[in-house]
Amino acid sequence: MAGAVVMVIVLVVLFPVVVLMGTGILAAALGSFLKADSDAANRSDDGPNEYLELARKEAETGYPQLDDGHGGRRRLNLPGRLRRS
C-alpha cells in the first residue's frame, strides 16, 4: 500500500514538476537562441546573411558579385589620376 502511495505522489506531483521545469529550460534555451539569431540578422556588419545574399545573386546571374563592404578596398579611377600598371 505504501508503494502505491509513493507511486501516486511521484506520478501526480513530482513527474509534472520535472516535465514543466524541463520544458521551461528548453523554452528559455530556444528563446535565447532565437534572440541571438535575430540580433545577428539585424547587425549592420558583414554577417552571414550578406554572404548568402551575394551567393544567391551570383547563382542567379552567373557572375561573381563584388562585396560593397569594407573588406576589399579598391582604388577610385578619378579623372586626372594616372593609372599605374
Protein Blocks (a to p, Z undefined) as FASTA:
>chain_A
ZZmmmmmmmmmmmmmmmmmmmmmmmmmmmmmmmmmmmmmmmpcbdcfklmmmmmmmmmmn
opacddfbfklccddddehiacdZZ
